[in-house]
Amino acid sequence: MPSHLTFVERPSPNQDDRDVDEPIDMLILHYTGMVSGEAALQRLTDPEAKVSAHYTVDVDGVVYRHVPEEKRAWHAGVSSWRGYEQVNGRSVGIEIVNPGHEFGYVDFPDVQMQSVAALSREVIDRHNIEKRNVVAHSDVAPARKTDPGEKFDWAGLADQGIGLWVAHNQISVDQSFRAPKQASEIAEVQKRLANFGYGLDQSGEWDAQTQYVVIAFQRHFRQSNIDGVFDAETSAVLDALLRAID
């Protein structure tokens, strides 16, 4: 089926070779987090910036192509997912034009999300990427990043077979649930989050990294309340997602 996407070539020098023994098995979605789309495009193609992505999707749905998928783009930075560090080597990165939290975070237009979905579908099909490996920049770098953020329509993408999502009206929330306090309880929460994919040690301490991961999880999967509290609803959503990947 021919793509309806409009591609514009905007090559970036910020790329290098992938390791020959690493598969492309992840799709990472970002927002640009800059004052304008053009400012983002200039930065992504500036050799001094040393950052890039494979694609940028503008607010009008136009897709800019920066780096061939067979090359490694420099989009994720220090990162971790499912035990793999520095995930640039095994991922395709898509930037989505949005000013982000720093410059007046706004909703993503429908036409933009339509292009994000179509492009994501093509990338997923080319590389046979699992749903659990379609993730946010904030998922792979929770201590550093918040993009694409809580306004991003992960549910709409999941309806099109892109990534995972749990409808909250379909989960069973344990009203007797208690927030983890004992070391063993905290370690169990850390284990569950790590089993899903987050880079998290099972220290048994509610440390800063654990807090960042819970916030990242909520920003993706429980967008209505991003408070960093591992409450009954957050736990139920995580359990449902873990069942989905079994």
Buried (B, 14 or more C-beta within 10 A) or exposed (E): EEEEBEEEEBEBEBBEEBEEEBEBBBBBBBBBBBEEBEBBBEBBBBEEEEBBBBBBBBBEBBBBBBBEBEBBBBBBBEBBBBEBEBBBBBBBBBBBBBBBBEBEBEEBBEBBBBBBBBBBBBBBEEBEBBBBBBBBBBBBBBBEBBBBBBBBBBBBBBEEEBBBBBEBEEBEEEEEBEBBEEEEBBBBBBEBBBBBBBBBEBEBEBEEBBBBBBBBBBBBBBBEEBEBBBBBBBBBBBBBBBEEEE
